[in-house]
Amino acid sequence: MDDYAYVHFLVLALLAPVLLLCGTAAQILRLPLITGYVLGGIVVGPYCLGILNVDALQALAVVDHACLAIIAFSAGAELQIGDVRRIKKQVTCITLGVCIATWLSVFGLLMAIAPSLPMTASLPTSQSAAVVSLAATLMMARSPASMIAVLKETGGRGPYSSLVMAVVIVKDVVVFICFAVNIEMSDVVMRKSGEGFGISILFEPVASLAVSTVLGLMFGILIGRLLGVPARPFNVLLRRLPPAAQTRAKAVMRTAAIALLAMSIFWTALQLHAEPLLACVLAGIITTNRKGEAASKGIHEDLGTALTHLMPLVNMAFFSLAGASLLLGRVVATLWVAVGVYTVRLLAIYLGSWVGAWMGETPTEHRRKVWQGMITQAGVAMGLAKAVAARFPSWGPDFVFLMMSVIMMNLFTGPSMFRSAVISTGEARALQLPSVSNDTSFPSPKKLADGLADDDGRHKHEDLRHKHSPSALLGRSESL
């Protein structure tokens, strides 16, 4: 298989235009973009047409790793600490409320039915608890990029949109950290079950997390420095080009450099037995939050532009391969469990967000709607699930099938719920939305315009302040 690995890469490259068309078709049908990629992957995968067979999926694991590296780095780059600090009490309380309620609810449900689940039926209680803890942690994840897509569609701008965006970004960083701790402890439990827990055993996950942190800091500083200086070594080659061509060439080189560095973080962490996703997300945070840089706005803009160029291809490759690896029979067999997890998660998000908003003294009109922005899951959750499958091949595939079913339910229902919340709070600037223009449950465009007129002056300063933030620049498709 290794001798012909290049053939599988060539096949994936030839399939790329078809898979991109699948995503476009999904958008025409008013479905999430990545849904089209997943369905396209299922069709070309080993269980339908067989164009991408099992050997191909194994050979293309390196593509999976590259996509995961960029997705994790992008998630970290979303977090701007300066913006969160202004509303830190609300963000902290809501994040804690949603995370705690979601984890406890999903953990309790899955532990209660663990003996009947394919992924835990043959495991002892301690190992079942480790598996279920990973699933509960994964259910805390949210999709920042799908939120950005909804805000772009509705023109959403205001205190509610800003609050939900900040909570989602902070929550995903918390999820990466919790996931890294969980997967390391799960690895210890699976390998050392019955041997007892000593200091030497507990040292392994601690060392892994420490190495991941150091890698993230080092690469974050390196990428920030590269973005903070002009491309002097290439100026001699580029100055012969027209100005427009120079700009495009520099953008391409910058994008390629960020992609290569993100992949370098991932593979370096793998070689050092560290947590690659945690290292990548920390590198993204450090890159976008470096202090004392005179050209910080330019760094944010360059980073956002580069990631915007990368994400369409990353989405297509990652979600198509995810679809190709799905065993549809197993997904259907666990559908009843997925519906239960989806329902419990929804109720937990509602309760946790309301309690957190109340404790954080969030305005009353927003407390009842915060939960609607916490539902969608996509790339981050799928990436974490696939990382579990790669780490634990004995029960990991069954884990992925269950998690994928829940993620797809959240992906189908979440964006429309958040869109309705943005419109009903009066923060939708794009007032003529076809999907709501005839819906009497929403305020009319005239009422929205009247309500927004008084807010325009208040938001002008905020608009200028956020103009160069990565969140404003990352006009990505639903990837995270």
N, C-alpha and C positions, 0 to 999 in steps of 0.2 A: 504493500500500500504506500510506503514511504517513497518508493521509486517513482510513483505516478501521482504524487500529491499535487504537483503543479496542474494536472488535468482538472482536479476538483476546483482549484482556484479559477481556472479558465472557464469552467462551466458556470460557476457563480457569477463571474463577470458577464458572461453572455446572458444569464438570466436577469441581470440587474434591471435592464429596461422594462422587462415584463413585470417584474415585481414592483417597480415604481408605478407602472400603470395600474396595478392592483390597488396601490394606495390612493391614486387619483380617483379610481372608480368608487372606492369607499367614501371619499369626500363628496363625490357627486350624489351618492345615496345618503348623505348627511350622517355618515358613520365616522368614528375616529380614524385618522390616517393609518395608525399602526394596526388597526383591525384588518385593513386590506393587506398589509404585509404578512400578518399572521396567517390569514386565509390563503394567501398566495403561497406561503411556505408549506402549508399543509398539502396543497395541490401538487407541488413539485417534489414533495418529500417522499420518503421510502414507502409510505403506506397509501399513496395514491398513484401518481405517475411514476415515481421512482427515479426521477432525474437526479435528485440528490439522495443517494442511497446511504446506508449505515456507514460504510467506509468513508464516504464523502464528508459526512457529519463529523466523524472522528478527525479527519484531516483538517477540517475547517475550524477546529477548536481554537486555533490561534487567532482566527478572526473574531470569535466570541470574546477572547481575552482582550483584544484590542478595543472592541466596542465597549466592554465593561470598564476599561480604563478611562476612556473618554467620557462615558456617562457619569462615572463617579467624580472625575475631575470637574465636570460641568456642574454637578450638584453642589460641590463645594464652592465653586466660583459664584454661585447665586447669592451666597450669604455675605451681605455687607453689614458689618458690625455697627458702623455709624448710624445706619438707618434704623436698625433694630433697637439701639439704645434709647431712642426717643420714646418708644412705647414698650420698654422692657418689662414693666410689671404685667401688662396685659398679655404680652407674648409669652412670658414665663408661665403665668398661671394657666393659660389656655393650653399651651404645649404639655404641661404636666398633667392637666386634667384629661386631655384626649389620650395621651400615651398610657397613663395608668389605667384608665377605664377600659381602653381597647385591649391592652395586654391581659389584664385580669379576666375579662369576659371571654376572650378567645381561648386563653389557657384553660379556664374552667370547663368550657364546653368540650374542647378536644380531649382533655384528660378524662372526662366522664365517659366518652365513647372510644377511648384509645384501644380497648381490646378488639373493637370491630373495624379499625382502620387498617388498610393494607400496610401502611408505613410503620405502624407500631404494634401490630398484632403479635408478632413473634419476639418482641423486645421485653426485657424486664422493666419494672416500674421506673427505676432510676434513669434508664436510657429513654424510655417513653417520655418522661418528663423533660429530658433534654431536647428531644425532637419537637415536642409540643411547644416548648419555650421558644425555639427558633421560629416556628410558625406564628406564634403570637407576636413576636418581635417584628416579623415581616409584615404583619397586618397593621402595624403602626405607620408604615410608609405611606407617602403621598406623592403626587406628581406635580412638581413646580412648573414644568414646561407646558403641561396641559392647561394649567391655570393661566399661564401667560397667553396661550392661544385663545382662551375664552375672553380674557381682558382685551386682547387685540380685536376680537370679533365685536364685542359690545362697546369698545371704547371706554371700558371701566376705569374710573379714576376717582379716588376719594378715600375717606378714612376707613370705610369697611374693606375696600379692596386692598388697601395698604396693610391693614391689620392681618387679614387672612393670608396674604402673600408672605408676610414676615413669619407668621406662625408655621406655615407649610415649609418654608426653607429651613428654619431652625429645627423643626421636627424631623426633617429628613437627615440633618446632620446628627441629631440625637440617635436616630435609628441606625445609622452607620456605626456609631460608637457601640451602641448596645448589641448590634449584630456581631461586631468583631469580638466582643467579650463572650457572647453566647456561643459562637461557632468554635472558639478556642476551648471553652469549657466543655462543649459537647464532644469535641475531639478527645479530650482527656477522659470523659466519662465512657465513651465507646471503647477506648483502648485499655483503660485501667479499671474497668468495672470488676469489682470483687477483690481488688488488691489493696483497697484503702487509699486514703488521700494523705500524702505527706507534703512536706515543704518542697521537695524536689519535683513532685508532680505539679503542684500549683505554680512553680516557677516557670514552666513552659509557656502557658498563655500570657503571663505577665511579661516575659521576655519578648514574646512575639508582638504584643501591643506596643512595647517600648521601642522596638526596632521600627515598627510601622510609623510611629510618631516621629522619630528622628528622620526617616526617609521623607515623610511628608513635609517636614520643615525644610530640609535641605533642598528638595526639588522645588518647593514653593518659592523659596528665595531665588533660586537659579532662574526659574521661569520669569519671575517678576523683574529680575535684572535684565534678562534678554528682551523683554517687552519695553523696558524703560530706556533703552538706548537705541539709536538709529542703526540700521544695518550697514555699518561702515565697511566691513570686509567686502561687501558686494557692490558698493557704490561705484567702483571702477568699472565693473561689468555693466551696471544698470544705467550709467549716465549717458550711454550712447543711444538708449531707447527714448522714444517720445515720453513726455510727462505722464500721460494716461497709462501707457504701457509700464512705466516704472512703478506706478502705484499698484497696478494689478500684480506685477511680479513680486513686489514686496509683500502684498497680502497673501499670495500663494506660499511664499517661503515662510512667512510667519505662521500660517495655518499648519503647514507640514511640520514645522519645528514643534509646535504645541502638541500635535498628535504623536510625534515620535517621543517627545519627553513624557507624555502621559503613559504611553506604552512602556517606556523604560522604567517608570515608577512601578508599574504592575509587575513586570517580569523580574525586576530586581527584588521586589518584596517576595515573589514566589521562590526565588533562589535562596533567600535568607530565611525561608519558612516564616515569614511575617504575614500580616493581613493586607493584601494588595488594595482592596477597595478602601479601607481606612486610610492607607497611605495616599491614595489618589485624592480622596475627598479633602484631606488635610492640606495637601498641596494646592488644591483649588482655593481653599479658604485663605491660605497665606498669600497666594498670588494676588488676590483681589483686595486684600486688606493690609498691604504693606504700608508702614508709616514713613513719613519724611521724604516721600518721592514728589519732586516738583511736578513731574509729568504724570501724576496719578490718574488724572482724567483720561489722558491719552492711553495709559495702560488698560484702564477699564474698557475703553472703546475698542482697542486692538483685540483684547481678549474676547469681548462680545462678538466682534465681527468674525474672528477666526472660528469660534464655536458655532456661529450661525452657518458658516460654510461647511463645517464638518458634519453637523447633526443629520441632515437628510440622508447621507450615505450610511452613517452609523445606524440610524433608525431602520433603514431598509435591510441592511445586512443582519443586524441583531434580531429583529423581530421575525424576519423570514426564516432564519435558522431556528428560532424558537418554535415557530409553527411547524417546521419540517421535523422537529424532534418529538412532537406530540404523538402519543399513542391514544387515538380517539376512543378506543374501547375502554381504556382505563379512566379517561376523563368522564365518560358517561357513567361509569360504575360508581364514581365518587361524587356525582352531581348532587345527591341529596345532602351530603355533608357540606358541600360548597354553599348550597342555599342556606343551610343553618349558620355557617360561619359568616356569610354575607349579612344575614339578618341581625345576628348578635353584634357584629362589628358596627352596623349602622346605628343600632340602639345605643351602643357604648359611646360612639362618637357624639351622638346627640346629648347624652347625659354629661359626658366629660367636658364637652365644649361649653355647655350651659353653666356648669359649676365653675369651671375655670374662668369664664367671662365674668361671672358674678364676683368671684374672689379678686379678679383683676380690675374691678370697677369699670368694666367695659360699658359704654352707653347702652341703655335698655333696648333701643331699636335694633342694635346689632347682636345682642345676646341670643336672640331666637334664630339667627340666620348664620352664625359662625359655622355651625356644623355642616351646612350645605357646601362649604368650600373645602371640606376635609375628606371627601369620599373617593375621588378618582385615584386609581393606581395605574402605573404603566411601567416604564423602563427601569426605574430603581427597584421596584418590587420584583419584576421579572429577573433582573440581573442578580439580585440576592438569592432568589430561588434557584437559579441555575448554578450559582456558586455552591450552594448546599449540595446539589446533585453531583457536582464534580468532586466535592470533598468526601461525600459518603455514598459511594456507588451502590451499596447494598439496599438501602431504603430511600436514597435520594430521588430516583425517578418517580416513585409514588408520591413523594413530597411535592415535586414539581407539578405533577398532574393536578393535585388538589389545589395548590396555590394558584396555578394558572387559571383554573375555573373561577375561583373567587376574584382574581385580578380582572378577568374579562368582564364579569358582572359589574364590578366597580367602574371599569372603563366605559361601559355602555351607559350607565346611569349617572355617574358623577358630573360630567361636564354640563349636562342640561340642568341639573339641580343648582350648580354654582351660577350658571348664566341667569336663571330665574331670580336668584338672590341678588345679584348685581343690579338687575333691572328694578326689582322691587324696592331696593334701598335708594333708588334715584341717582345712581352713580354711572349709568350707561350714557355715554356721549353719542354713540352711534345709535340714534333713536329709531331709525327705520329698519329694524330687523325683520326679515320675512317671517321668522319663526314666531314672532310675538306680536306682529302688527295687528292681528285680528283676535288676540287673546284678551278678553275683558278682565281677566284676573290680575293683569298688570296695569300700572298707571298709564294713562294715555301719554303720547309724546308731548302734548301741550303741558300737561301737569309736570312731566319730568323737566321740560325746558324751564318752566316757571321756577321749579325748585332749584335747578342748577344755576340759574342766573345769579342768585345771591352768593353762590359758592365760588364763582369764577375768579374773583379777585383774591379770595383766600387761597386758592390752589395755585396761583401763578408762581409764587415763590417756590412752592414744593415742586412744580413742574421743572423749573430751572435747576433746582437742586438735584433732581433725579435724572436729569437728561442723559448723563453719561454713566449711569449705573448699569452694571451687567444685566440686571433684571429688566431694565427698559430697553436694552439693546438686543437681548436674546430673543429675537423673533423666531423661535424654533418651533418645529412641529412637536406633536405630543410624544416626547421621548422619555421623559423622566417619571 
